[in-house]
Amino acid sequence: MSHSLPTQIWPSEFVQRYQQAGYWRGETFGAMLRQRAEQYPDRVAVVGGAQRLTYADLDKQASAIAAGLLQKGLKKGDRVIVHLPNIPEFISAIFGLFRAGLIPLYALPAHRITEIEHFAKTGGAKAYLCADNHGGFDYRDLAAELKQRYPELQDIVVVGDAGDYTPFADLLQTAVPSDFPVNVSSPQDVAFLQISGGSTGLSKLIPRTHDDYIYTLRESARICGLDDTSIFLGALPLAHNFPMSSPGFMGTLYAGGRVVLSPSPSAEDCFSLIEQERVTFTSLVPPLLLLWLEAVGRSTPDLSTLKVIQVGGAKLIPEVAKRVHPTLGVTLQQVFGMAEGLVNYTRLGDDLDTIVETQGFPISPDDEILLVDDHDKPVAPGEAGHLLTRGPYTIRAYYNNPSANERSFTADGYYRTGDIVRLTDAGYLVVQGRAGDHINRAGEKISAEEIEDHLLANPQVFDAAVVSIPDEYLGERSCAFVIAKGEQKPRAIDLKKWVRERGVAEFKVPDQIIFVDAFTATAAGKISRKALRAQLQAQLHTQLSQS
Ligand code: OOB
């Protein structure tokens, strides 16, 4: 597999157009941090646990990490898997990587060996950076297993007790030469690899450039009214595109504000941080919003500094959206985005109906939106269709994945989002559903195919189809229909254990398993898996509505 990074993602005419429009201004992450450190050296940029890092501290740490990693033999363009929870080291590490021209590949803390091995192989990673222990899981064991399965891995760096590996703390001690460059990347270089939610099979890698991503930071910060007094609470995992850049922690740093990191998204942890640190805004997925709304009734936290809660990642139902202002006294902002690019926001001054009923409109005047039918023909105005998009920060191809690119992009460069959307008269998007085969479980995307493959690997399973079920709290949960091999049916609990022990993120383990004798007389083998899933899903919904 070739592992060279793409050197040009957009066709030249689009590059010119986006530069001329002033979207792409030639900024880079390495330089951005230095500029903020010069502007606001003594302001606190990041708060997490007992640490309070100023912009000057963050900039100094980034240079030390960059110098340390280059001394270890890593080279500009090498990929480094970043597998860290919400701790300040997440932020200093990625800015260190940017400064060295190394490419972070972001993994979620919930990911396990199967996903990390896949990222390492498809991304051609040279190094793995993890926490020692977090949430009861020892990432050093995962590192050891990864090294076995993927011997090309050169370096393992651990935050905390590093055992046999390189302590992150050692990198911070690296002496930095006075002429050490602030930035070695060109603005149109790939800055990092983000991971896709993955509708078919395993997650794909998303190459984002400095120019395109920083454009989204600048505009998101403007749309969301950020300035250097803004204080963002990072409650969702930082590796996710939403809390990273919409405007998230990076948009906050772009604006010169402060990022406060929460060890968990629970109301308990977050409410006390909001109170102590005078947080002004945060981002949540719908199930967490529900928990927060319920928690407010049980305690009386001082949330008076909080002005905006953004909600995205999955559909927020209007009944819940309506409760936000009366219960929490904050403005709700809906965010409909994707790691591949396109992000839509309701605007802060929109009327209540718009905020409650729609998912906003795009960041850029040059975000092109097409709504089409199953044959790629535009639908009539006001009708729902498949959302296709291209624009100044939406990728034109996944990294190293020609077959996915064939499916996911049109010949003229539109990304097929897999979402079914309609446009209101005012040009706002309303997400109606999804055409793709993933389960959106509390904002975490699960590929049906990926889980079916894990189930099919079990010797007692003859066939399996995974579908989503509506869930009051999670939005959707997963259900696997399984046909057992032979007379003896495995127990559901054992099949769940099987999936878990394949080394995948816990959120991917099927919530429910239903054994069936056959899918349907006409179904098996004769119709596509997509149609089969649709049929099973319809069956399940009928049963649920009758019960
Ligand atoms: C965000 O990014 P991803 O890459 O994890 O997932 C993207 C998918 C979308 O295609 C859509 O199916 C769903 O998540 N989605 C929503 C939604 N926001 C995302 N569905 C309904 N309503 C919404 N508000 O999830 C993401 C990235 C950046 C900002 C916000 C979310």
Residues whose N, C-alpha, C, O or C-beta is under 5 A from the ligand:
A	BS01	OOB	G197 N241 F242 S246 V311 G312 G313 A314 K315 L316 V335 F336 G337 M338 A339 Q359 T417 D419 V431 G443
